[in-house]
């Protein structure tokens, strides 16, 4: 079975529902063993039919590691590259984005450029629109990782023509369901979920107990898949981006994008399981 896809609303392009986040996990020195392990992570993503790799200048060496690994693999054409601008001022933003294109071995084009944590977003939005018009980026996005900014993100996508919004959303942190996802669906904005496992404690709590028997009806074989399928089942979600440096975990995460998804009643049962843990 192949990974499910969702259409990017602004174009209709199909995007696989599980990708890879690189915060912390790809911020490594360029040693052989570390690079080989990250190559195995990306290979697991590609083997499962995934493509989205999300990074940022904020993530230390992650952009450069992604670029190095993709180059070594000869796999740039398999990747949907997403990164961010994270600085103050137009000129600083231009320099940072030029550096990101070079570090990520992008071939001169980034699929998705996002304004990280809304830093100086009005200034950078003008640059992103110019770059999109020039064909240097394919999509424009905005991001944040806190629930306190959900209303700000919603206000911006109501007012601006934006392709993607990225925010925190997990089975344990569900504020986006009321405050952002309906607006994204209404405005035709693709949604990327960061921190899809919430805090580290969420999975730790769940792993102390067995999976519910009914989870097998959804093809769920791990708590990671349980948590990710909950998110993917929301029709406004386009892609989830769990982060890992373990190829086996990457393959397990990607398996959440295959097979049946929970309906509304099953999603309620999933929340009950979490709250009882």
matplotlib code that plots the C-alpha trace (Angstrom):
import matplotlib.pyplot as plt

x = [0.0, 1.2, 1.1, -2.0, -1.7, -3.6, -4.1, -2.3, -5.4, -3.8, -2.7, -4.1, -0.6, -0.7, 1.5, 2.2, 0.7, 3.8, 7.1, 10.3, 11.1, 14.8, 14.8, 17.6, 17.7, 19.7, 21.8, 25.0, 28.6, 29.4, 30.8, 30.3, 28.2, 25.9, 25.3, 24.7, 22.1, 20.3, 20.4, 18.7, 16.0, 15.4, 15.5, 12.8, 10.7, 11.2, 10.6, 7.3, 6.2, 6.9, 8.7, 8.4, 11.6, 11.1, 14.1, 15.1, 18.2, 17.2, 18.0, 21.8, 23.4, 20.2, 19.8, 23.4, 23.0, 19.8, 21.6, 24.7, 22.7, 20.3, 23.3, 25.1, 21.9, 21.2, 17.7, 16.9, 14.1, 12.4, 12.2, 9.7, 12.0, 10.6, 12.6, 12.2, 13.3, 14.1, 15.6, 14.8, 14.9, 14.7, 18.4, 19.1, 16.2, 17.5, 20.9, 19.5, 17.2, 20.1, 22.2, 19.3, 19.0, 22.8, 22.9, 20.0, 21.3, 18.0, 19.0, 18.0, 14.4, 12.8, 9.4, 8.1, 9.6, 8.0, 8.3, 9.5, 7.6, 6.2, 9.5, 9.1, 6.5, 5.2, 8.7, 9.5, 6.1, 7.0, 10.2, 8.5, 5.9, 8.7, 10.6, 7.5, 6.8, 10.4, 10.1, 12.7, 10.1, 7.0, 4.9, 4.7, 4.0, 3.9, 4.7, 4.7, 5.0, 2.8, -0.9, -0.8, -0.2, -3.1, -5.3, -2.5, -1.9, -5.7, -5.9, -3.0, -4.3, -7.7, -6.0, -3.2, -3.0, -0.8, -0.3, 0.7, 0.4, 2.4, 1.6, 1.6, -1.0, -1.1, -3.7, -2.7, -2.6, -5.8, -6.3, -5.7, -8.9, -11.0, -8.8, -6.9, -7.9, -11.4, -9.9, -7.3, -10.0, -12.2, -9.3, -7.8, -4.5, -2.5, -1.8, 1.5, 1.5, 4.7, 5.4, 2.9, 3.8, 3.3, 5.8, 8.0, 5.9, 2.9, 4.4, 6.1, 2.8, 1.0, 3.8, 3.2, 0.1, -0.9, -2.6, -6.4, -7.5, -9.7, -6.6, -5.8, -8.9, -7.1, -3.8, -2.2, 0.8, 2.4, 1.6, 3.4, 1.0, -1.9, -1.0, -0.2, -3.3, -5.4, -4.0, -4.0, -7.7, -8.6, -9.5, -7.8, -4.4, -2.1, 1.1, 2.6, 6.3, 7.6, 11.3, 13.7, 17.2, 16.3, 15.5, 13.2, 11.2, 11.0, 9.5, 7.1, 6.0, 5.5, 3.3, 0.7, 0.1, -1.0, -4.4, -7.7, -8.1, -10.2, -13.7, -15.0, -16.2, -12.9, -11.0, -13.0, -12.1, -8.5, -8.6, -10.3, -7.4, -4.8, -6.7, -6.9, -3.1]
y = [0.0, 3.5, 6.5, 8.7, 12.1, 15.3, 18.1, 21.4, 23.6, 26.5, 24.2, 20.7, 19.2, 15.9, 15.9, 12.7, 13.0, 12.1, 13.9, 14.5, 17.4, 18.1, 20.2, 18.7, 15.4, 16.6, 19.2, 17.0, 17.2, 15.9, 12.6, 9.5, 7.5, 10.4, 11.2, 7.6, 7.3, 10.4, 9.0, 5.9, 8.1, 9.8, 6.6, 5.2, 8.3, 7.9, 4.1, 4.8, 7.3, 10.4, 13.5, 16.5, 17.5, 20.5, 22.5, 26.1, 28.2, 28.1, 24.4, 24.8, 22.5, 20.8, 22.5, 21.7, 18.1, 17.7, 19.1, 16.9, 13.8, 14.4, 15.1, 11.9, 10.0, 11.6, 12.1, 15.8, 15.0, 12.8, 15.6, 18.4, 20.8, 23.2, 25.7, 29.1, 32.6, 33.5, 37.0, 40.7, 43.0, 42.6, 42.4, 39.9, 37.8, 37.8, 36.7, 34.0, 32.6, 32.6, 30.7, 28.2, 27.5, 26.8, 24.7, 22.5, 21.7, 23.0, 23.4, 27.0, 26.4, 25.7, 24.1, 25.9, 28.9, 29.8, 32.8, 31.1, 32.0, 35.1, 37.0, 40.3, 38.6, 41.7, 42.5, 38.9, 38.4, 41.0, 39.2, 35.8, 37.0, 38.4, 35.1, 33.1, 35.3, 34.7, 31.0, 30.7, 29.3, 27.4, 28.0, 30.5, 29.7, 31.0, 29.0, 29.0, 26.3, 27.7, 27.7, 31.3, 32.4, 30.3, 33.4, 35.4, 32.7, 32.5, 36.3, 36.3, 33.6, 35.4, 38.5, 37.3, 34.8, 32.1, 28.5, 26.8, 27.3, 25.3, 25.0, 22.8, 20.1, 16.7, 14.4, 16.0, 19.6, 20.1, 23.8, 24.1, 22.1, 25.1, 28.1, 27.4, 24.3, 25.6, 28.8, 27.0, 24.8, 27.8, 29.8, 26.9, 26.8, 23.7, 22.7, 21.2, 19.8, 20.3, 18.7, 15.9, 13.9, 16.8, 16.8, 13.7, 12.7, 12.0, 8.9, 7.8, 7.7, 5.8, 3.3, 2.1, 0.4, -1.9, -0.6, -0.9, -4.0, -1.9, 0.0, -3.0, -2.2, 0.9, -0.9, 0.7, -1.2, 1.4, 4.3, 6.6, 5.5, 5.9, 9.6, 10.4, 8.8, 10.9, 14.0, 12.8, 11.9, 15.6, 16.7, 20.1, 18.5, 18.2, 16.7, 15.8, 16.2, 14.0, 14.3, 11.4, 10.2, 6.6, 4.9, 2.3, 5.1, 6.9, 3.8, 3.3, 7.0, 6.7, 3.7, 5.9, 7.4, 4.0, 2.3, 3.3, 6.5, 6.9, 8.4, 11.0, 8.4, 6.6, 9.9, 10.6, 7.2, 7.9, 11.1, 9.1, 6.6, 9.4, 11.1, 7.8, 7.2]
z = [0.0, -0.8, 1.5, 1.5, 0.0, 0.4, -2.1, -1.5, -1.8, -3.7, -6.6, -6.2, -6.0, -4.1, -1.0, 1.1, 4.6, 6.6, 6.3, 8.4, 10.8, 11.3, 14.5, 16.7, 14.9, 11.9, 13.7, 13.7, 12.8, 9.3, 10.4, 8.2, 10.7, 11.5, 7.8, 6.9, 9.7, 8.4, 4.9, 6.2, 7.8, 4.5, 2.6, 5.0, 4.2, 0.4, 0.5, 2.2, -0.4, 1.7, 0.5, 2.9, 4.7, 6.9, 8.3, 9.3, 9.8, 13.5, 13.5, 13.5, 10.9, 9.9, 6.5, 5.5, 6.6, 4.6, 1.5, 2.0, 2.5, -0.4, -2.6, -1.5, -2.2, -5.5, -4.2, -4.5, -7.0, -4.3, -1.7, -1.1, 0.6, 3.2, 5.2, 6.8, 7.1, 10.7, 11.1, 11.3, 8.2, 4.4, 3.6, 6.4, 5.2, 1.7, 2.8, 5.0, 2.3, -0.3, 2.2, 2.8, -0.9, -1.1, 2.1, 1.1, -2.4, -3.6, -7.3, -6.9, -5.9, -2.5, -2.6, 0.5, 2.2, 5.6, 7.9, 11.1, 14.2, 12.5, 12.9, 11.0, 8.9, 7.1, 5.8, 4.7, 3.1, 0.4, -0.4, -0.5, -3.0, -5.2, -5.0, -5.8, -8.8, -9.9, -9.5, -6.7, -4.3, -5.1, -2.0, 0.8, 4.5, 8.0, 11.2, 14.9, 17.6, 20.5, 21.0, 22.1, 18.5, 16.9, 16.7, 15.1, 12.5, 11.7, 11.3, 8.9, 6.7, 6.6, 5.4, 3.2, 0.2, 1.8, 0.7, 4.0, 7.7, 10.2, 13.9, 16.9, 16.9, 18.6, 20.2, 23.5, 22.3, 20.3, 20.5, 16.7, 16.1, 17.2, 16.6, 13.3, 11.3, 10.4, 9.1, 7.1, 5.6, 4.8, 3.3, 1.3, 3.2, 3.6, 7.2, 8.5, 12.0, 14.0, 17.4, 16.4, 19.5, 21.8, 24.7, 25.1, 28.0, 25.8, 24.1, 27.3, 29.2, 26.4, 26.0, 29.6, 28.5, 25.6, 22.5, 22.6, 20.6, 18.3, 17.1, 14.8, 12.8, 11.7, 10.9, 14.0, 15.2, 17.6, 19.8, 17.3, 14.6, 17.0, 17.6, 14.0, 12.6, 14.9, 13.2, 9.6, 10.0, 10.3, 6.8, 7.2, 7.9, 4.9, 6.4, 9.8, 10.4, 13.3, 13.9, 14.4, 13.9, 14.0, 10.6, 12.3, 14.0, 10.6, 9.0, 11.8, 11.6, 7.9, 8.3, 9.9, 6.4, 5.1, 5.4, 7.0, 9.1, 12.2, 11.9, 14.3, 16.8, 16.8, 17.2, 20.3, 21.6, 20.9, 23.0, 25.8, 25.7, 26.0, 28.9, 30.8, 30.5]

ax = plt.figure().add_subplot(projection="3d")
ax.plot(x, y, z, "-o")
ax.set_aspect("equal")
plt.show()
